Amino acid sequence: MSTTPLPGIGVQYDLTTRERRHLSVIAHRDGTRTVNVYRADDPDACAQSLHLTGSETTSLIDALMPAHHSPNLLHTTDLGLVAERIELSAHSHWNGRLLGETRMRTDTGVSIVAVLRRAEARPSPAPDFRLAGGDTLIVIGTREGVDAAAAILGRE
């Protein structure tokens, strides 16, 4: 499986099956998914494309992996929440600034639950945590809040 970021759209996941069939899933920022199946005779030509809502995606996951449910697992989509990764660019306004200066929770209602830096994860960063270009922030909140957080963190 390969992953390709699609700035402003989401992430595309590509898979070639054992039978040499090319499939892709585009995870849109709004929580919807597009599933693409490519032609067997031309793996670059899309034969079928399905756009799924968030609840349809959840139903498909249930069908593909019925044992994935656990009573201890938080299903954020069931609660109207989303969790996303937001990368801080090297040219970001926030590069070198303290996390608390972003006023993220106050202004968007979003919580930054971890920061990934190189091969290290910093869970529950405090307001005095200094951000750096290349950091990936793991955020959780409403769809609107996460979109607002992405806009704030994308400021250069």
Number of C-alpha atoms within 10 A of each C-alpha: 9 9 13 11 12 13 8 9 12 17 17 18 15 16 14 14 10 7 7 10 15 20 20 20 19 21 19 16 18 15 15 16 21 16 17 19 18 18 15 14 8 11 15 11 13 15 12 11 14 11 14 17 14 16 13 13 17 15 14 13 12 13 10 10 10 10 8 9 11 8 6 6 8 10 14 13 15 11 10 10 16 21 18 18 17 21 18 22 18 14 13 19 16 22 19 13 15 16 19 16 12 16 15 20 14 10 12 17 17 24 19 23 15 18 22 16 15 9 5 8 15 14 12 13 17 14 12 11 16 15 21 19 16 17 19 20 24 20 22 21 22 19 19 15 21 26 18 17 25 19 11 18 20 16 12 12
